[in-house]
């Protein structure tokens, strides 16, 4: 993993800050390096920035040293946080993520995907975003704070509460839901994610003569 080289994450975070707007996004609280897991179980390396008003999810190119894509989720729209281990349907072809714990943040907890949307691997307008620990952490003797899911959970929860209560005092206590239920990844035919995840295609890595 290229990001494991000294100073890579810090440099990436500085580059990612260029896409932020102080007035619209607020001050930066912290940045993390996590794995995003989509509704088809594809793992994707992401720089995640918490600001006073937004959760910013960045696809950063650690080889080209640039931001390839990003999206922002307003903290005032986040209405549920779920933490738990990942589970799959009983008749799935996927290899279960035994004992792996994740975090799912909802921005529309009552919204559900249609069958067509759920079976479309390119559908992006999900009502939630799911995170797990970055795979690179498995190779480290000491995991840095910016790769720790627990610290991310604490800071994003605090930021959501602050943003919602700033808009309407007491709003977070009335509308923000917490759950420790298992996180369901509703995928049945697992050929695509198994190939994608086994090859670590969602991560920027040094692959000999090539880097991608």
C-alpha positions as CSV (number, residue, x, y, z in Angstrom):
1,X,0.0,0.0,0.0
2,X,1.5,3.3,-1.1
3,X,-0.2,5.2,1.7
4,X,1.9,3.2,4.3
5,X,5.0,5.2,3.2
6,X,5.8,7.9,5.7
7,X,3.9,11.1,5.2
8,X,1.7,9.8,2.4
9,X,-1.6,10.2,4.3
10,X,-0.7,13.7,5.7
11,X,0.1,14.9,2.2
12,X,-3.1,13.4,0.8
13,X,-5.1,15.1,3.5
14,X,-3.6,18.5,2.6
15,X,-4.4,17.9,-1.1
16,X,-8.0,16.9,-0.2
17,X,-8.5,20.1,1.8
18,X,-8.4,22.0,-1.4
19,X,-11.9,20.8,-2.3
20,X,-13.4,22.2,0.8
21,X,-15.1,25.6,1.2
22,X,-14.9,27.1,4.7
23,X,-18.2,28.9,4.5
24,X,-20.2,26.0,3.2
25,X,-18.4,23.1,4.9
26,X,-17.2,24.7,8.1
27,X,-13.9,24.1,9.8
28,X,-12.1,20.7,9.5
29,X,-12.4,18.5,12.5
30,X,-10.3,15.6,11.4
31,X,-9.4,13.2,8.6
32,X,-9.4,9.4,8.4
33,X,-8.3,6.7,6.0
34,X,-11.0,4.0,5.8
35,X,-12.5,1.4,3.5
36,X,-15.9,2.2,2.0
37,X,-18.0,-0.9,1.3
38,X,-20.7,-0.4,-1.3
39,X,-24.0,-2.3,-1.6
40,X,-22.3,-4.9,-3.8
41,X,-19.6,-5.5,-1.2
42,X,-16.9,-3.8,-3.2
43,X,-14.1,-2.4,-1.0
44,X,-12.8,1.1,-1.8
45,X,-10.0,3.1,-0.2
46,X,-11.3,6.5,0.9
47,X,-10.0,9.5,2.7
48,X,-12.8,10.7,4.9
49,X,-12.9,14.2,6.3
50,X,-15.2,15.4,9.0
51,X,-16.0,19.1,9.0
52,X,-18.4,21.1,11.1
53,X,-21.1,20.7,8.4
54,X,-20.2,17.8,6.1
55,X,-18.9,14.3,5.9
56,X,-16.6,14.4,2.9
57,X,-15.8,11.1,1.2
58,X,-12.8,11.4,-1.1
59,X,-11.4,9.0,-3.7
60,X,-7.8,10.0,-3.6
61,X,-5.2,8.8,-6.1
62,X,-2.1,8.1,-4.0
63,X,-0.1,7.5,-7.2
64,X,-1.2,10.5,-9.2
65,X,-1.4,12.6,-6.0
66,X,-4.7,14.0,-6.9
67,X,-8.4,13.9,-6.0
68,X,-10.2,11.7,-8.5
69,X,-13.7,12.1,-7.1
70,X,-15.5,13.2,-3.9
71,X,-19.0,13.6,-2.4
72,X,-20.4,15.4,0.6
73,X,-23.1,14.3,3.0
74,X,-24.5,17.2,5.1
75,X,-24.3,16.3,8.8
76,X,-27.8,17.7,9.4
77,X,-29.2,15.0,7.2
78,X,-27.6,12.1,9.1
79,X,-30.4,10.4,11.1
80,X,-29.0,7.1,12.1
81,X,-25.7,5.5,13.1
82,X,-25.3,1.7,13.1
83,X,-22.3,-0.2,14.4
84,X,-21.9,-4.0,14.3
85,X,-20.4,-6.9,12.5
86,X,-21.1,-7.5,8.8
87,X,-23.6,-10.2,7.9
88,X,-24.9,-11.5,4.6
89,X,-28.1,-13.3,3.4
90,X,-28.2,-17.0,4.2
91,X,-28.1,-18.1,0.5
92,X,-25.3,-15.7,-0.6
93,X,-22.3,-16.8,-2.6
94,X,-20.1,-14.4,-0.7
95,X,-17.4,-15.4,1.7
96,X,-18.5,-13.9,5.0
97,X,-16.4,-11.2,6.7
98,X,-16.0,-13.2,9.9
99,X,-15.8,-11.0,13.0
100,X,-15.3,-7.8,11.0
101,X,-17.0,-4.8,12.5
102,X,-18.2,-1.8,10.5
103,X,-20.0,1.5,10.8
104,X,-23.0,2.6,8.7
105,X,-24.2,6.2,8.6
106,X,-27.7,6.9,7.2
107,X,-28.9,10.0,5.6
108,X,-32.5,8.8,5.1
109,X,-33.0,5.9,7.5
110,X,-36.5,5.2,6.2
111,X,-35.5,5.0,2.5
112,X,-35.1,1.6,0.9
113,X,-33.6,0.6,-2.4
114,X,-35.8,-0.9,-5.1
115,X,-34.9,-4.3,-6.5
116,X,-33.5,-2.7,-9.6
117,X,-31.4,-0.2,-7.6
118,X,-30.1,-3.0,-5.3
119,X,-29.0,-5.1,-8.3
120,X,-27.3,-2.2,-10.0
121,X,-23.6,-2.2,-9.0
122,X,-23.2,1.3,-10.4
123,X,-26.1,2.9,-8.4
124,X,-24.6,5.6,-6.2
125,X,-27.5,7.4,-4.6
126,X,-27.6,5.2,-1.6
127,X,-29.4,6.4,1.6
128,X,-26.4,5.3,3.7
129,X,-22.6,4.9,3.6
130,X,-20.7,1.9,5.1
131,X,-17.2,2.0,6.4
132,X,-14.7,-0.6,7.7
133,X,-11.1,-0.5,8.8
134,X,-8.6,0.0,6.0
135,X,-6.9,-3.2,4.9
136,X,-3.4,-1.6,5.3
137,X,-3.9,-1.6,9.0
138,X,-3.5,-5.4,9.0
139,X,0.2,-4.9,8.1
140,X,1.0,-2.4,10.8
141,X,2.4,-3.1,14.3
142,X,0.7,0.1,15.6
143,X,-2.4,1.4,13.9
144,X,-2.4,5.2,13.6
145,X,-5.3,7.1,14.9
146,X,-6.4,8.1,11.4
147,X,-7.1,4.5,10.6
148,X,-9.0,3.6,13.7
149,X,-12.7,3.1,13.2
150,X,-13.6,3.7,16.8
151,X,-12.1,7.2,16.9
152,X,-13.8,8.0,13.6
153,X,-17.2,6.9,15.1
154,X,-16.7,9.1,18.2
155,X,-15.8,12.2,16.1
156,X,-18.4,11.8,13.5
157,X,-21.1,11.3,16.1
158,X,-20.0,14.4,18.0
159,X,-19.9,16.4,14.8
160,X,-23.4,15.3,13.7
161,X,-24.9,16.1,17.1
162,X,-23.2,19.5,17.1
163,X,-24.4,20.4,13.6
164,X,-28.0,19.4,14.3
165,X,-28.2,21.1,17.6
166,X,-26.7,24.2,16.1
167,X,-29.5,24.3,13.6
168,X,-32.2,23.4,16.1
169,X,-31.4,23.0,19.8
170,X,-32.1,19.5,21.0
171,X,-32.6,18.2,17.4
172,X,-30.0,15.5,17.6
173,X,-31.6,14.0,20.8
174,X,-35.0,13.8,19.0
175,X,-34.0,12.6,15.6
176,X,-30.7,10.8,15.7
177,X,-31.0,7.0,16.1
178,X,-28.3,4.6,17.3
179,X,-28.2,0.9,16.6
180,X,-25.7,-1.9,17.4
181,X,-27.4,-4.4,15.1
182,X,-25.4,-6.4,12.6
183,X,-24.9,-4.6,9.3
184,X,-26.5,-6.4,6.4
185,X,-24.8,-6.4,3.0
186,X,-27.5,-7.7,0.8
187,X,-25.5,-9.3,-2.0
188,X,-26.2,-12.8,-3.4
189,X,-24.0,-13.3,-6.5
190,X,-20.5,-12.6,-5.3
191,X,-18.3,-13.1,-8.4
192,X,-17.6,-9.4,-9.0
193,X,-16.8,-8.4,-5.4
194,X,-14.8,-11.5,-4.7
195,X,-12.6,-10.7,-7.7
196,X,-12.5,-7.0,-6.9
197,X,-11.7,-7.5,-3.2
198,X,-9.3,-10.5,-3.6
199,X,-7.2,-8.4,-6.0
200,X,-7.4,-5.4,-3.7
201,X,-8.5,-3.4,-6.8
202,X,-10.1,-0.7,-4.6
203,X,-6.8,0.3,-3.1
204,X,-3.8,2.2,-4.6
205,X,-0.8,-0.2,-4.3
206,X,2.7,-0.6,-5.6
207,X,2.3,-3.7,-8.0
208,X,5.9,-4.1,-9.2
209,X,6.4,-2.3,-12.5
210,X,2.9,-0.9,-12.2
211,X,1.0,1.1,-9.6
212,X,-2.7,1.3,-9.5
